[in-house]
Amino acid sequence: MANILVVDDEMGIRELLSEILSDEGHVVQTAENAQQAREARAAETPDLVLLDIWMPDTDGVTLLKEWQRDGNLTMPVIMMSGHATIDTAVEATRIGAMNFLEKPIALQKLLQAVQQGLARNQEKSRMVATPIMPSVSVTEVRTTSTVINNVQMQAPASTTGNTSLINTSLLSFDLPLREARDMFERIYFEHHLAQEGGSMTRVAEKTGLERTHLYRKLKQLGVEPVKASKKNS
């Protein structure tokens, strides 16, 4: 899950992108102009920005230059436009934008660009903040690995006080990122459905998702709300 800022003066595009990215599990902020984008960037650095080029107050390329000049271009920025020229796209890339999407934006291209941007941001963060690992023995490493592989998460299964075990050893670091994330999300939602007795309203409140988004996410993950609530009882 990532924090994504969508900057576009068209309400319909903001809402559409917000819905798509929320369904993917991201937290989405929106801004309708450059000033709101500046305020959102100042309040909290997003993990990625989708930035429209043509806006009424300040165009996206100018805002990109401003962030670059002030040292605020610390996150991947994907430019968007339905009227930009090749020269504009090249200029934005030269300034620091990592990608350019032409409107109307195809869903697959959007998700691919976002995934690439977030992957690049994570790689950059790891390179900047790689911790110095203490010296450990082979025995300690093996012991730690055994403990991790046998970890289980205990969570309430219903309001009656019964408990169930959700086996997190099913998660594998050898899976592709998307598959591992989907597996974790299935366990995550099954846990909350079990904890809340299958109440979609309470699960929506607990997970911070709109009910519509929650239903879509469960359908996408292949999680049946009723079955999930009874699965661990």
Number of C-alpha atoms within 10 A of each C-alpha: 12 15 17 22 24 24 27 27 20 13 12 10 16 20 14 11 19 20 16 16 21 20 20 17 19 15 18 20 16 21 20 18 21 23 13 13 22 15 11 17 17 11 9 9 16 21 19 22 25 26 29 26 26 18 17 12 11 13 15 25 23 14 17 22 17 15 17 15 11 8 9 15 18 15 20 22 24 23 23 23 20 13 11 14 10 9 9 15 20 13 13 23 18 10 17 19 24 17 19 23 19 16 13 10 14 10 11 9 12 19 14 10 18 21 14 15 21 19 14 15 17 13 11 14 11 11 10 9 8 9 8 6 6 6 6 8 9 9 9 10 11 11 11 11 11 11 11 12 14 11 12 14 11 13 16 19 26 20 11 10 8 12 16 17 13 18 14 17 12 14 15 14 8 8 11 9 12 10 13 16 15 16 17 16 17 18 19 13 22 26 26 24 28 27 25 19 22 22 15 18 13 16 23 19 11 12 12 12 18 16 15 11 18 21 18 14 20 17 12 13 14 11 18 15 20 14 13 20 22 15 15 19 15
